[in-house]
Amino acid sequence: MNEKLNPSGLLTTRKKYTPAFKGECVRQVAAGARQTDVARAQGISPALLGRWQRQALEQAVPSSAERDEVKRIRAELKRVEMERDMLKKS
């Protein structure tokens, strides 16, 4: 845990959450539970849960480079399938 001084001069430790815990909290909200209810039940702030949701959404959406690669691979697959079909006919 990371330690740092709070305004009163006392050491505080920062909690670290596992990716599985974060994913489960985000999944509960995606399944229809209210964000504030999930956050309260898990002992975290709603703002932190909202940040985890935004991060999960960013990871779920493919980047433009990934979309371009998928497009290129699909075109190559189509070409290879056409070649295969022509070889089957001959």
PyMOL Python script that loads the backbone (N, CA, C, O; Angstrom):
from pymol import cmd

cmd.read_pdbstr("""\
ATOM      1  N   MET A   1       0.829  -1.180   0.000  1.00  0.00           N
ATOM      2  CA  MET A   1       0.000   0.000   0.000  1.00  0.00           C
ATOM      3  C   MET A   1       0.874   1.244   0.000  1.00  0.00           C
ATOM      4  O   MET A   1       1.930   1.285   0.632  1.00  0.00           O
ATOM      5  N   ASN A   2       0.424   2.229  -0.702  1.00  0.00           N
ATOM      6  CA  ASN A   2       1.153   3.494  -0.747  1.00  0.00           C
ATOM      7  C   ASN A   2       0.835   4.297   0.506  1.00  0.00           C
ATOM      8  O   ASN A   2      -0.318   4.387   0.930  1.00  0.00           O
ATOM      9  N   GLU A   3       1.867   4.874   1.083  1.00  0.00           N
ATOM     10  CA  GLU A   3       1.666   5.683   2.279  1.00  0.00           C
ATOM     11  C   GLU A   3       1.961   7.135   1.961  1.00  0.00           C
ATOM     12  O   GLU A   3       2.890   7.439   1.213  1.00  0.00           O
ATOM     13  N   LYS A   4       1.161   8.038   2.535  1.00  0.00           N
ATOM     14  CA  LYS A   4       1.434   9.462   2.407  1.00  0.00           C
ATOM     15  C   LYS A   4       0.830  10.189   3.589  1.00  0.00           C
ATOM     16  O   LYS A   4      -0.020   9.647   4.295  1.00  0.00           O
ATOM     17  N   LEU A   5       1.267  11.401   3.801  1.00  0.00           N
ATOM     18  CA  LEU A   5       0.787  12.188   4.934  1.00  0.00           C
ATOM     19  C   LEU A   5      -0.525  12.873   4.583  1.00  0.00           C
ATOM     20  O   LEU A   5      -0.681  13.436   3.499  1.00  0.00           O
ATOM     21  N   ASN A   6      -1.460  12.815   5.515  1.00  0.00           N
ATOM     22  CA  ASN A   6      -2.697  13.563   5.313  1.00  0.00           C
ATOM     23  C   ASN A   6      -2.515  14.950   5.921  1.00  0.00           C
ATOM     24  O   ASN A   6      -1.482  15.201   6.541  1.00  0.00           O
ATOM     25  N   PRO A   7      -3.474  15.860   5.771  1.00  0.00           N
ATOM     26  CA  PRO A   7      -3.307  17.234   6.269  1.00  0.00           C
ATOM     27  C   PRO A   7      -2.989  17.331   7.762  1.00  0.00           C
ATOM     28  O   PRO A   7      -2.364  18.300   8.193  1.00  0.00           O
ATOM     29  N   SER A   8      -3.402  16.356   8.547  1.00  0.00           N
ATOM     30  CA  SER A   8      -3.115  16.421   9.985  1.00  0.00           C
ATOM     31  C   SER A   8      -1.732  15.869  10.320  1.00  0.00           C
ATOM     32  O   SER A   8      -1.343  15.853  11.488  1.00  0.00           O
ATOM     33  N   GLY A   9      -0.991  15.420   9.321  1.00  0.00           N
ATOM     34  CA  GLY A   9       0.363  14.934   9.534  1.00  0.00           C
ATOM     35  C   GLY A   9       0.463  13.449   9.828  1.00  0.00           C
ATOM     36  O   GLY A   9       1.558  12.946  10.083  1.00  0.00           O
ATOM     37  N   LEU A  10      -0.655  12.734   9.798  1.00  0.00           N
ATOM     38  CA  LEU A  10      -0.645  11.300  10.053  1.00  0.00           C
ATOM     39  C   LEU A  10      -0.459  10.531   8.751  1.00  0.00           C
ATOM     40  O   LEU A  10      -0.878  10.981   7.685  1.00  0.00           O
ATOM     41  N   LEU A  11       0.174   9.367   8.851  1.00  0.00           N
ATOM     42  CA  LEU A  11       0.341   8.526   7.671  1.00  0.00           C
ATOM     43  C   LEU A  11      -0.987   7.860   7.323  1.00  0.00           C
ATOM     44  O   LEU A  11      -1.687   7.352   8.198  1.00  0.00           O
ATOM     45  N   THR A  12      -1.314   7.870   6.065  1.00  0.00           N
ATOM     46  CA  THR A  12      -2.494   7.151   5.592  1.00  0.00           C
ATOM     47  C   THR A  12      -2.044   6.170   4.526  1.00  0.00           C
ATOM     48  O   THR A  12      -1.053   6.403   3.833  1.00  0.00           O
ATOM     49  N   THR A  13      -2.761   5.092   4.398  1.00  0.00           N
ATOM     50  CA  THR A  13      -2.442   4.114   3.363  1.00  0.00           C
ATOM     51  C   THR A  13      -3.541   4.148   2.318  1.00  0.00           C
ATOM     52  O   THR A  13      -4.718   4.333   2.627  1.00  0.00           O
ATOM     53  N   ARG A  14      -3.134   3.967   1.101  1.00  0.00           N
ATOM     54  CA  ARG A  14      -4.067   4.009  -0.016  1.00  0.00           C
ATOM     55  C   ARG A  14      -4.480   2.588  -0.360  1.00  0.00           C
ATOM     56  O   ARG A  14      -3.626   1.717  -0.523  1.00  0.00           O
ATOM     57  N   LYS A  15      -5.771   2.348  -0.470  1.00  0.00           N
ATOM     58  CA  LYS A  15      -6.263   1.018  -0.784  1.00  0.00           C
ATOM     59  C   LYS A  15      -6.025   0.718  -2.253  1.00  0.00           C
ATOM     60  O   LYS A  15      -6.135   1.595  -3.109  1.00  0.00           O
ATOM     61  N   LYS A  16      -5.696  -0.539  -2.530  1.00  0.00           N
ATOM     62  CA  LYS A  16      -5.575  -1.008  -3.907  1.00  0.00           C
ATOM     63  C   LYS A  16      -6.635  -2.071  -4.120  1.00  0.00           C
ATOM     64  O   LYS A  16      -6.816  -2.952  -3.280  1.00  0.00           O
ATOM     65  N   TYR A  17      -7.328  -1.990  -5.230  1.00  0.00           N
ATOM     66  CA  TYR A  17      -8.386  -2.937  -5.534  1.00  0.00           C
ATOM     67  C   TYR A  17      -7.945  -3.820  -6.694  1.00  0.00           C
ATOM     68  O   TYR A  17      -7.286  -3.354  -7.623  1.00  0.00           O
ATOM     69  N   THR A  18      -8.310  -5.091  -6.634  1.00  0.00           N
ATOM     70  CA  THR A  18      -7.931  -6.028  -7.686  1.00  0.00           C
ATOM     71  C   THR A  18      -8.776  -5.767  -8.932  1.00  0.00           C
ATOM     72  O   THR A  18      -9.892  -5.257  -8.831  1.00  0.00           O
ATOM     73  N   PRO A  19      -8.253  -6.110 -10.091  1.00  0.00           N
ATOM     74  CA  PRO A  19      -9.054  -5.970 -11.316  1.00  0.00           C
ATOM     75  C   PRO A  19     -10.351  -6.779 -11.249  1.00  0.00           C
ATOM     76  O   PRO A  19     -11.367  -6.361 -11.804  1.00  0.00           O
ATOM     77  N   ALA A  20     -10.327  -7.926 -10.577  1.00  0.00           N
ATOM     78  CA  ALA A  20     -11.543  -8.734 -10.456  1.00  0.00           C
ATOM     79  C   ALA A  20     -12.606  -7.990  -9.641  1.00  0.00           C
ATOM     80  O   ALA A  20     -13.785  -8.013  -9.993  1.00  0.00           O
ATOM     81  N   PHE A  21     -12.197  -7.338  -8.566  1.00  0.00           N
ATOM     82  CA  PHE A  21     -13.129  -6.576  -7.739  1.00  0.00           C
ATOM     83  C   PHE A  21     -13.717  -5.418  -8.541  1.00  0.00           C
ATOM     84  O   PHE A  21     -14.925  -5.181  -8.513  1.00  0.00           O
ATOM     85  N   LYS A  22     -12.853  -4.702  -9.251  1.00  0.00           N
ATOM     86  CA  LYS A  22     -13.324  -3.582 -10.066  1.00  0.00           C
ATOM     87  C   LYS A  22     -14.317  -4.068 -11.119  1.00  0.00           C
ATOM     88  O   LYS A  22     -15.372  -3.468 -11.326  1.00  0.00           O
ATOM     89  N   GLY A  23     -13.957  -5.162 -11.776  1.00  0.00           N
ATOM     90  CA  GLY A  23     -14.821  -5.706 -12.824  1.00  0.00           C
ATOM     91  C   GLY A  23     -16.170  -6.138 -12.290  1.00  0.00           C
ATOM     92  O   GLY A  23     -17.193  -5.926 -12.941  1.00  0.00           O
ATOM     93  N   GLU A  24     -16.185  -6.739 -11.117  1.00  0.00           N
ATOM     94  CA  GLU A  24     -17.444  -7.177 -10.515  1.00  0.00           C
ATOM     95  C   GLU A  24     -18.332  -5.981 -10.173  1.00  0.00           C
ATOM     96  O   GLU A  24     -19.542  -6.022 -10.397  1.00  0.00           O
ATOM     97  N   CYS A  25     -17.741  -4.924  -9.636  1.00  0.00           N
ATOM     98  CA  CYS A  25     -18.521  -3.719  -9.320  1.00  0.00           C
ATOM     99  C   CYS A  25     -19.107  -3.111 -10.593  1.00  0.00           C
ATOM    100  O   CYS A  25     -20.281  -2.743 -10.617  1.00  0.00           O
ATOM    101  N   VAL A  26     -18.312  -3.005 -11.638  1.00  0.00           N
ATOM    102  CA  VAL A  26     -18.782  -2.456 -12.911  1.00  0.00           C
ATOM    103  C   VAL A  26     -19.867  -3.350 -13.505  1.00  0.00           C
ATOM    104  O   VAL A  26     -20.849  -2.855 -14.057  1.00  0.00           O
ATOM    105  N   ARG A  27     -19.689  -4.679 -13.393  1.00  0.00           N
ATOM    106  CA  ARG A  27     -20.672  -5.616 -13.931  1.00  0.00           C
ATOM    107  C   ARG A  27     -22.018  -5.456 -13.223  1.00  0.00           C
ATOM    108  O   ARG A  27     -23.067  -5.527 -13.865  1.00  0.00           O
ATOM    109  N   GLN A  28     -21.996  -5.242 -11.914  1.00  0.00           N
ATOM    110  CA  GLN A  28     -23.241  -5.062 -11.165  1.00  0.00           C
ATOM    111  C   GLN A  28     -24.004  -3.831 -11.642  1.00  0.00           C
ATOM    112  O   GLN A  28     -25.227  -3.863 -11.776  1.00  0.00           O
ATOM    113  N   VAL A  29     -23.277  -2.749 -11.896  1.00  0.00           N
ATOM    114  CA  VAL A  29     -23.930  -1.535 -12.388  1.00  0.00           C
ATOM    115  C   VAL A  29     -24.460  -1.773 -13.803  1.00  0.00           C
ATOM    116  O   VAL A  29     -25.564  -1.341 -14.134  1.00  0.00           O
ATOM    117  N   ALA A  30     -23.680  -2.456 -14.631  1.00  0.00           N
ATOM    118  CA  ALA A  30     -24.122  -2.737 -15.999  1.00  0.00           C
ATOM    119  C   ALA A  30     -25.354  -3.644 -16.007  1.00  0.00           C
ATOM    120  O   ALA A  30     -26.168  -3.589 -16.929  1.00  0.00           O
ATOM    121  N   ALA A  31     -25.483  -4.476 -14.975  1.00  0.00           N
ATOM    122  CA  ALA A  31     -26.624  -5.388 -14.887  1.00  0.00           C
ATOM    123  C   ALA A  31     -27.892  -4.687 -14.406  1.00  0.00           C
ATOM    124  O   ALA A  31     -28.966  -5.289 -14.392  1.00  0.00           O
ATOM    125  N   GLY A  32     -27.774  -3.422 -14.013  1.00  0.00           N
ATOM    126  CA  GLY A  32     -28.958  -2.660 -13.653  1.00  0.00           C
ATOM    127  C   GLY A  32     -28.986  -2.116 -12.241  1.00  0.00           C
ATOM    128  O   GLY A  32     -29.906  -1.377 -11.887  1.00  0.00           O
ATOM    129  N   ALA A  33     -28.002  -2.461 -11.421  1.00  0.00           N
ATOM    130  CA  ALA A  33     -27.980  -1.925 -10.051  1.00  0.00           C
ATOM    131  C   ALA A  33     -27.579  -0.451 -10.098  1.00  0.00           C
ATOM    132  O   ALA A  33     -26.841  -0.025 -10.987  1.00  0.00           O
ATOM    133  N   ARG A  34     -28.072   0.317  -9.135  1.00  0.00           N
ATOM    134  CA  ARG A  34     -27.719   1.738  -9.084  1.00  0.00           C
ATOM    135  C   ARG A  34     -26.272   1.890  -8.641  1.00  0.00           C
ATOM    136  O   ARG A  34     -25.799   1.168  -7.764  1.00  0.00           O
ATOM    137  N   GLN A  35     -25.585   2.827  -9.252  1.00  0.00           N
ATOM    138  CA  GLN A  35     -24.173   3.064  -8.961  1.00  0.00           C
ATOM    139  C   GLN A  35     -23.955   3.387  -7.487  1.00  0.00           C
ATOM    140  O   GLN A  35     -23.014   2.885  -6.873  1.00  0.00           O
ATOM    141  N   THR A  36     -24.813   4.216  -6.924  1.00  0.00           N
ATOM    142  CA  THR A  36     -24.638   4.590  -5.516  1.00  0.00           C
ATOM    143  C   THR A  36     -24.859   3.397  -4.590  1.00  0.00           C
ATOM    144  O   THR A  36     -24.183   3.269  -3.569  1.00  0.00           O
ATOM    145  N   ASP A  37     -25.803   2.524  -4.942  1.00  0.00           N
ATOM    146  CA  ASP A  37     -26.064   1.342  -4.111  1.00  0.00           C
ATOM    147  C   ASP A  37     -24.875   0.386  -4.131  1.00  0.00           C
ATOM    148  O   ASP A  37     -24.474  -0.132  -3.089  1.00  0.00           O
ATOM    149  N   VAL A  38     -24.309   0.151  -5.317  1.00  0.00           N
ATOM    150  CA  VAL A  38     -23.153  -0.741  -5.439  1.00  0.00           C
ATOM    151  C   VAL A  38     -21.968  -0.149  -4.684  1.00  0.00           C
ATOM    152  O   VAL A  38     -21.274  -0.857  -3.955  1.00  0.00           O
ATOM    153  N   ALA A  39     -21.742   1.140  -4.857  1.00  0.00           N
ATOM    154  CA  ALA A  39     -20.612   1.784  -4.191  1.00  0.00           C
ATOM    155  C   ALA A  39     -20.759   1.699  -2.676  1.00  0.00           C
ATOM    156  O   ALA A  39     -19.795   1.386  -1.978  1.00  0.00           O
ATOM    157  N   ARG A  40     -21.936   1.970  -2.167  1.00  0.00           N
ATOM    158  CA  ARG A  40     -22.167   1.922  -0.717  1.00  0.00           C
ATOM    159  C   ARG A  40     -21.973   0.498  -0.197  1.00  0.00           C
ATOM    160  O   ARG A  40     -21.367   0.301   0.856  1.00  0.00           O
ATOM    161  N   ALA A  41     -22.482  -0.492  -0.929  1.00  0.00           N
ATOM    162  CA  ALA A  41     -22.374  -1.890  -0.492  1.00  0.00           C
ATOM    163  C   ALA A  41     -20.917  -2.360  -0.472  1.00  0.00           C
ATOM    164  O   ALA A  41     -20.538  -3.173   0.371  1.00  0.00           O
ATOM    165  N   GLN A  42     -20.113  -1.854  -1.388  1.00  0.00           N
ATOM    166  CA  GLN A  42     -18.721  -2.287  -1.480  1.00  0.00           C
ATOM    167  C   GLN A  42     -17.777  -1.401  -0.664  1.00  0.00           C
ATOM    168  O   GLN A  42     -16.595  -1.718  -0.535  1.00  0.00           O
ATOM    169  N   GLY A  43     -18.276  -0.315  -0.122  1.00  0.00           N
ATOM    170  CA  GLY A  43     -17.458   0.564   0.701  1.00  0.00           C
ATOM    171  C   GLY A  43     -16.519   1.454  -0.101  1.00  0.00           C
ATOM    172  O   GLY A  43     -15.419   1.776   0.349  1.00  0.00           O
ATOM    173  N   ILE A  44     -16.962   1.848  -1.290  1.00  0.00           N
ATOM    174  CA  ILE A  44     -16.163   2.742  -2.137  1.00  0.00           C
ATOM    175  C   ILE A  44     -17.009   3.960  -2.483  1.00  0.00           C
ATOM    176  O   ILE A  44     -18.221   3.969  -2.269  1.00  0.00           O
ATOM    177  N   SER A  45     -16.362   4.978  -3.016  1.00  0.00           N
ATOM    178  CA  SER A  45     -17.117   6.180  -3.375  1.00  0.00           C
ATOM    179  C   SER A  45     -17.746   6.003  -4.760  1.00  0.00           C
ATOM    180  O   SER A  45     -17.178   5.326  -5.617  1.00  0.00           O
ATOM    181  N   PRO A  46     -18.907   6.604  -4.977  1.00  0.00           N
ATOM    182  CA  PRO A  46     -19.532   6.536  -6.292  1.00  0.00           C
ATOM    183  C   PRO A  46     -18.642   7.129  -7.394  1.00  0.00           C
ATOM    184  O   PRO A  46     -18.679   6.670  -8.536  1.00  0.00           O
ATOM    185  N   ALA A  47     -17.851   8.137  -7.053  1.00  0.00           N
ATOM    186  CA  ALA A  47     -16.954   8.742  -8.046  1.00  0.00           C
ATOM    187  C   ALA A  47     -15.894   7.740  -8.490  1.00  0.00           C
ATOM    188  O   ALA A  47     -15.550   7.679  -9.671  1.00  0.00           O
ATOM    189  N   LEU A  48     -15.377   6.961  -7.552  1.00  0.00           N
ATOM    190  CA  LEU A  48     -14.390   5.948  -7.901  1.00  0.00           C
ATOM    191  C   LEU A  48     -15.005   4.885  -8.800  1.00  0.00           C
ATOM    192  O   LEU A  48     -14.384   4.459  -9.774  1.00  0.00           O
ATOM    193  N   LEU A  49     -16.207   4.461  -8.483  1.00  0.00           N
ATOM    194  CA  LEU A  49     -16.902   3.473  -9.310  1.00  0.00           C
ATOM    195  C   LEU A  49     -17.169   4.044 -10.702  1.00  0.00           C
ATOM    196  O   LEU A  49     -17.052   3.333 -11.700  1.00  0.00           O
ATOM    197  N   GLY A  50     -17.525   5.318 -10.771  1.00  0.00           N
ATOM    198  CA  GLY A  50     -17.735   5.957 -12.072  1.00  0.00           C
ATOM    199  C   GLY A  50     -16.462   5.975 -12.902  1.00  0.00           C
ATOM    200  O   GLY A  50     -16.507   5.775 -14.116  1.00  0.00           O
ATOM    201  N   ARG A  51     -15.324   6.215 -12.251  1.00  0.00           N
ATOM    202  CA  ARG A  51     -14.041   6.194 -12.949  1.00  0.00           C
ATOM    203  C   ARG A  51     -13.757   4.796 -13.494  1.00  0.00           C
ATOM    204  O   ARG A  51     -13.286   4.647 -14.621  1.00  0.00           O
ATOM    205  N   TRP A  52     -14.046   3.776 -12.689  1.00  0.00           N
ATOM    206  CA  TRP A  52     -13.842   2.397 -13.143  1.00  0.00           C
ATOM    207  C   TRP A  52     -14.740   2.084 -14.339  1.00  0.00           C
ATOM    208  O   TRP A  52     -14.332   1.376 -15.260  1.00  0.00           O
ATOM    209  N   GLN A  53     -15.964   2.613 -14.322  1.00  0.00           N
ATOM    210  CA  GLN A  53     -16.878   2.390 -15.443  1.00  0.00           C
ATOM    211  C   GLN A  53     -16.331   3.037 -16.720  1.00  0.00           C
ATOM    212  O   GLN A  53     -16.359   2.421 -17.785  1.00  0.00           O
ATOM    213  N   ARG A  54     -15.840   4.263 -16.618  1.00  0.00           N
ATOM    214  CA  ARG A  54     -15.282   4.942 -17.794  1.00  0.00           C
ATOM    215  C   ARG A  54     -14.076   4.186 -18.330  1.00  0.00           C
ATOM    216  O   ARG A  54     -13.929   4.043 -19.544  1.00  0.00           O
ATOM    217  N   GLN A  55     -13.205   3.698 -17.440  1.00  0.00           N
ATOM    218  CA  GLN A  55     -12.035   2.944 -17.867  1.00  0.00           C
ATOM    219  C   GLN A  55     -12.453   1.652 -18.564  1.00  0.00           C
ATOM    220  O   GLN A  55     -11.861   1.275 -19.576  1.00  0.00           O
ATOM    221  N   ALA A  56     -13.462   0.976 -18.034  1.00  0.00           N
ATOM    222  CA  ALA A  56     -13.941  -0.267 -18.642  1.00  0.00           C
ATOM    223  C   ALA A  56     -14.521   0.013 -20.022  1.00  0.00           C
ATOM    224  O   ALA A  56     -14.330  -0.778 -20.946  1.00  0.00           O
ATOM    225  N   LEU A  57     -15.220   1.118 -20.170  1.00  0.00           N
ATOM    226  CA  LEU A  57     -15.796   1.476 -21.461  1.00  0.00           C
ATOM    227  C   LEU A  57     -14.699   1.787 -22.476  1.00  0.00           C
ATOM    228  O   LEU A  57     -14.789   1.380 -23.634  1.00  0.00           O
ATOM    229  N   GLU A  58     -13.668   2.506 -22.045  1.00  0.00           N
ATOM    230  CA  GLU A  58     -12.560   2.827 -22.949  1.00  0.00           C
ATOM    231  C   GLU A  58     -11.846   1.561 -23.418  1.00  0.00           C
ATOM    232  O   GLU A  58     -11.425   1.473 -24.571  1.00  0.00           O
ATOM    233  N   GLN A  59     -11.713   0.591 -22.529  1.00  0.00           N
ATOM    234  CA  GLN A  59     -11.042  -0.650 -22.903  1.00  0.00           C
ATOM    235  C   GLN A  59     -11.915  -1.502 -23.814  1.00  0.00           C
ATOM    236  O   GLN A  59     -11.397  -2.262 -24.634  1.00  0.00           O
ATOM    237  N   ALA A  60     -13.227  -1.384 -23.682  1.00  0.00           N
ATOM    238  CA  ALA A  60     -14.138  -2.190 -24.477  1.00  0.00           C
ATOM    239  C   ALA A  60     -14.262  -1.675 -25.911  1.00  0.00           C
ATOM    240  O   ALA A  60     -14.526  -2.459 -26.822  1.00  0.00           O
ATOM    241  N   VAL A  61     -14.079  -0.388 -26.123  1.00  0.00           N
ATOM    242  CA  VAL A  61     -14.218   0.206 -27.447  1.00  0.00           C
ATOM    243  C   VAL A  61     -12.882   0.091 -28.174  1.00  0.00           C
ATOM    244  O   VAL A  61     -11.865   0.581 -27.683  1.00  0.00           O
ATOM    245  N   PRO A  62     -12.879  -0.559 -29.349  1.00  0.00           N
ATOM    246  CA  PRO A  62     -11.616  -0.701 -30.069  1.00  0.00           C
ATOM    247  C   PRO A  62     -11.105   0.643 -30.598  1.00  0.00           C
ATOM    248  O   PRO A  62     -11.890   1.514 -30.973  1.00  0.00           O
ATOM    249  N   SER A  63      -9.803   0.791 -30.621  1.00  0.00           N
ATOM    250  CA  SER A  63      -9.208   2.021 -31.135  1.00  0.00           C
ATOM    251  C   SER A  63      -9.292   2.034 -32.656  1.00  0.00           C
ATOM    252  O   SER A  63      -9.633   1.024 -33.271  1.00  0.00           O
ATOM    253  N   SER A  64      -8.985   3.164 -33.256  1.00  0.00           N
ATOM    254  CA  SER A  64      -9.044   3.255 -34.715  1.00  0.00           C
ATOM    255  C   SER A  64      -8.006   2.333 -35.345  1.00  0.00           C
ATOM    256  O   SER A  64      -8.255   1.780 -36.417  1.00  0.00           O
ATOM    257  N   ALA A  65      -6.854   2.154 -34.711  1.00  0.00           N
ATOM    258  CA  ALA A  65      -5.837   1.239 -35.235  1.00  0.00           C
ATOM    259  C   ALA A  65      -6.351  -0.198 -35.225  1.00  0.00           C
ATOM    260  O   ALA A  65      -6.110  -0.954 -36.166  1.00  0.00           O
ATOM    261  N   GLU A  66      -7.056  -0.570 -34.164  1.00  0.00           N
ATOM    262  CA  GLU A  66      -7.616  -1.926 -34.095  1.00  0.00           C
ATOM    263  C   GLU A  66      -8.698  -2.114 -35.146  1.00  0.00           C
ATOM    264  O   GLU A  66      -8.777  -3.169 -35.776  1.00  0.00           O
ATOM    265  N   ARG A  67      -9.541  -1.086 -35.341  1.00  0.00           N
ATOM    266  CA  ARG A  67     -10.589  -1.181 -36.371  1.00  0.00           C
ATOM    267  C   ARG A  67      -9.969  -1.320 -37.755  1.00  0.00           C
ATOM    268  O   ARG A  67     -10.450  -2.102 -38.576  1.00  0.00           O
ATOM    269  N   ASP A  68      -8.896  -0.560 -38.019  1.00  0.00           N
ATOM    270  CA  ASP A  68      -8.220  -0.658 -39.308  1.00  0.00           C
ATOM    271  C   ASP A  68      -7.632  -2.050 -39.516  1.00  0.00           C
ATOM    272  O   ASP A  68      -7.691  -2.596 -40.618  1.00  0.00           O
ATOM    273  N   GLU A  69      -7.067  -2.618 -38.459  1.00  0.00           N
ATOM    274  CA  GLU A  69      -6.484  -3.953 -38.572  1.00  0.00           C
ATOM    275  C   GLU A  69      -7.564  -5.000 -38.838  1.00  0.00           C
ATOM    276  O   GLU A  69      -7.360  -5.907 -39.644  1.00  0.00           O
ATOM    277  N   VAL A  70      -8.701  -4.883 -38.173  1.00  0.00           N
ATOM    278  CA  VAL A  70      -9.806  -5.814 -38.401  1.00  0.00           C
ATOM    279  C   VAL A  70     -10.284  -5.709 -39.846  1.00  0.00           C
ATOM    280  O   VAL A  70     -10.555  -6.722 -40.490  1.00  0.00           O
ATOM    281  N   LYS A  71     -10.385  -4.492 -40.347  1.00  0.00           N
ATOM    282  CA  LYS A  71     -10.822  -4.280 -41.730  1.00  0.00           C
ATOM    283  C   LYS A  71      -9.829  -4.929 -42.709  1.00  0.00           C
ATOM    284  O   LYS A  71     -10.239  -5.575 -43.674  1.00  0.00           O
ATOM    285  N   ARG A  72      -8.529  -4.755 -42.456  1.00  0.00           N
ATOM    286  CA  ARG A  72      -7.494  -5.334 -43.313  1.00  0.00           C
ATOM    287  C   ARG A  72      -7.542  -6.860 -43.259  1.00  0.00           C
ATOM    288  O   ARG A  72      -7.428  -7.519 -44.292  1.00  0.00           O
ATOM    289  N   ILE A  73      -7.708  -7.418 -42.073  1.00  0.00           N
ATOM    290  CA  ILE A  73      -7.743  -8.870 -41.936  1.00  0.00           C
ATOM    291  C   ILE A  73      -8.974  -9.452 -42.614  1.00  0.00           C
ATOM    292  O   ILE A  73      -8.895 -10.517 -43.227  1.00  0.00           O
ATOM    293  N   ARG A  74     -10.105  -8.772 -42.514  1.00  0.00           N
ATOM    294  CA  ARG A  74     -11.317  -9.257 -43.187  1.00  0.00           C
ATOM    295  C   ARG A  74     -11.141  -9.250 -44.701  1.00  0.00           C
ATOM    296  O   ARG A  74     -11.576 -10.177 -45.385  1.00  0.00           O
ATOM    297  N   ALA A  75     -10.504  -8.204 -45.224  1.00  0.00           N
ATOM    298  CA  ALA A  75     -10.267  -8.139 -46.670  1.00  0.00           C
ATOM    299  C   ALA A  75      -9.337  -9.274 -47.102  1.00  0.00           C
ATOM    300  O   ALA A  75      -9.556  -9.899 -48.139  1.00  0.00           O
ATOM    301  N   GLU A  76      -8.318  -9.533 -46.316  1.00  0.00           N
ATOM    302  CA  GLU A  76      -7.389 -10.621 -46.639  1.00  0.00           C
ATOM    303  C   GLU A  76      -8.099 -11.974 -46.571  1.00  0.00           C
ATOM    304  O   GLU A  76      -7.857 -12.838 -47.413  1.00  0.00           O
ATOM    305  N   LEU A  77      -8.960 -12.165 -45.591  1.00  0.00           N
ATOM    306  CA  LEU A  77      -9.716 -13.404 -45.467  1.00  0.00           C
ATOM    307  C   LEU A  77     -10.609 -13.610 -46.691  1.00  0.00           C
ATOM    308  O   LEU A  77     -10.704 -14.716 -47.222  1.00  0.00           O
ATOM    309  N   LYS A  78     -11.254 -12.548 -47.124  1.00  0.00           N
ATOM    310  CA  LYS A  78     -12.130 -12.636 -48.293  1.00  0.00           C
ATOM    311  C   LYS A  78     -11.332 -13.043 -49.530  1.00  0.00           C
ATOM    312  O   LYS A  78     -11.777 -13.874 -50.322  1.00  0.00           O
ATOM    313  N   ARG A  79     -10.137 -12.443 -49.691  1.00  0.00           N
ATOM    314  CA  ARG A  79      -9.276 -12.785 -50.832  1.00  0.00           C
ATOM    315  C   ARG A  79      -8.852 -14.247 -50.774  1.00  0.00           C
ATOM    316  O   ARG A  79      -8.888 -14.942 -51.789  1.00  0.00           O
ATOM    317  N   VAL A  80      -8.454 -14.718 -49.605  1.00  0.00           N
ATOM    318  CA  VAL A  80      -8.000 -16.102 -49.449  1.00  0.00           C
ATOM    319  C   VAL A  80      -9.151 -17.074 -49.679  1.00  0.00           C
ATOM    320  O   VAL A  80      -8.946 -18.135 -50.268  1.00  0.00           O
ATOM    321  N   GLU A  81     -10.346 -16.738 -49.233  1.00  0.00           N
ATOM    322  CA  GLU A  81     -11.507 -17.605 -49.472  1.00  0.00           C
ATOM    323  C   GLU A  81     -11.827 -17.689 -50.956  1.00  0.00           C
ATOM    324  O   GLU A  81     -12.188 -18.755 -51.454  1.00  0.00           O
ATOM    325  N   MET A  82     -11.696 -16.567 -51.669  1.00  0.00           N
ATOM    326  CA  MET A  82     -11.932 -16.587 -53.115  1.00  0.00           C
ATOM    327  C   MET A  82     -10.904 -17.476 -53.805  1.00  0.00           C
ATOM    328  O   MET A  82     -11.257 -18.244 -54.699  1.00  0.00           O
ATOM    329  N   GLU A  83      -9.644 -17.384 -53.405  1.00  0.00           N
ATOM    330  CA  GLU A  83      -8.601 -18.231 -53.987  1.00  0.00           C
ATOM    331  C   GLU A  83      -8.911 -19.713 -53.715  1.00  0.00           C
ATOM    332  O   GLU A  83      -8.768 -20.558 -54.598  1.00  0.00           O
ATOM    333  N   ARG A  84      -9.331 -20.007 -52.497  1.00  0.00           N
ATOM    334  CA  ARG A  84      -9.664 -21.385 -52.136  1.00  0.00           C
ATOM    335  C   ARG A  84     -10.803 -21.898 -52.998  1.00  0.00           C
ATOM    336  O   ARG A  84     -10.742 -23.019 -53.503  1.00  0.00           O
ATOM    337  N   ASP A  85     -11.853 -21.082 -53.174  1.00  0.00           N
ATOM    338  CA  ASP A  85     -13.001 -21.501 -53.967  1.00  0.00           C
ATOM    339  C   ASP A  85     -12.602 -21.744 -55.424  1.00  0.00           C
ATOM    340  O   ASP A  85     -13.106 -22.671 -56.058  1.00  0.00           O
ATOM    341  N   MET A  86     -11.696 -20.913 -55.957  1.00  0.00           N
ATOM    342  CA  MET A  86     -11.246 -21.102 -57.346  1.00  0.00           C
ATOM    343  C   MET A  86     -10.446 -22.394 -57.475  1.00  0.00           C
ATOM    344  O   MET A  86     -10.551 -23.094 -58.483  1.00  0.00           O
ATOM    345  N   LEU A  87      -9.658 -22.708 -56.469  1.00  0.00           N
ATOM    346  CA  LEU A  87      -8.887 -23.949 -56.507  1.00  0.00           C
ATOM    347  C   LEU A  87      -9.805 -25.167 -56.378  1.00  0.00           C
ATOM    348  O   LEU A  87      -9.516 -26.212 -56.960  1.00  0.00           O
ATOM    349  N   LYS A  88     -10.885 -25.056 -55.641  1.00  0.00           N
ATOM    350  CA  LYS A  88     -11.829 -26.156 -55.509  1.00  0.00           C
ATOM    351  C   LYS A  88     -12.477 -26.474 -56.856  1.00  0.00           C
ATOM    352  O   LYS A  88     -12.696 -27.639 -57.191  1.00  0.00           O
ATOM    353  N   LYS A  89     -12.779 -25.426 -57.623  1.00  0.00           N
ATOM    354  CA  LYS A  89     -13.459 -25.595 -58.903  1.00  0.00           C
ATOM    355  C   LYS A  89     -12.561 -26.246 -59.948  1.00  0.00           C
ATOM    356  O   LYS A  89     -13.043 -26.957 -60.830  1.00  0.00           O
ATOM    357  N   SER A  90     -11.249 -26.003 -59.849  1.00  0.00           N
ATOM    358  CA  SER A  90     -10.362 -26.555 -60.892  1.00  0.00           C
ATOM    359  C   SER A  90      -9.910 -27.952 -60.575  1.00  0.00           C
ATOM    360  O   SER A  90      -9.164 -28.551 -61.350  1.00  0.00           O
TER     361      SER A  90
END
""", "prot")
cmd.dss("prot")
cmd.show_as("cartoon", "prot")
cmd.util.cbc("prot")
cmd.orient("prot")
